[in-house]
């Protein structure tokens, strides 16, 4: 099963998903990928922890 979880004050945790770049090419990814949503990572689309103390977001359904 594939799922995405928006972690409090942090990245999106994507499990069991195929990631595609802007041109539709498959990107290398592991079973779990932490995706940046703050825009501060130097390793986009992946999170590198640059958000710590600089990004606030608690997503609730």
N, C-alpha and C positions, 0 to 999 in steps of 0.2 A: 504494500500500500504506500502511496506517495502522500506526503503531507508537508505543510509549511507551518512553522510556529514563529510568531513575532515575539522575540525575547524582550522582556522589560529593559528599557534603557540600553538596548544592544541590537545585534543583528537579527536577520531572519534565518532560522534553522530550516533548511530544505532537506527532506529525507526521501530517497528513492526517486529522484527526479532527473530528467535529462535537461541539461542547461544548454541553451543555444545563444550564440552571439548575435549582434545586430544584423548580420548577413544570413543568419539561419544555420551557421556551421556549429556542429556539436563541439562543446567545450569539454576539456578534461575535468572530471569531477569524481569525487569519492561518493560512497553511499550517503554520507552526510556532508552538506556544504553550509558554511556560515556565510551569508551574503550581507554585505555592507548596506545599511540604509541611512547612515548619517552623512555620507559623502566625504568622510575624512580619510578613508583607507588609501594607502599607496598601492594596494594590491586589488583594486576593484576588478570584478564585482565581489571579491571575497573580503571578509572582515579581517583586519589585522590588529584590532583592539584599540585603535586610535580614538574611538568614541568615549572611552572611559573618562567620566567626569565632565564630558562636553556635550552629551546628548541625552535628552529626557523624552521618553515616550513609553507609555503604558497602554497598549492596545487591548481593548476588551470588546467582546461580542455584545 
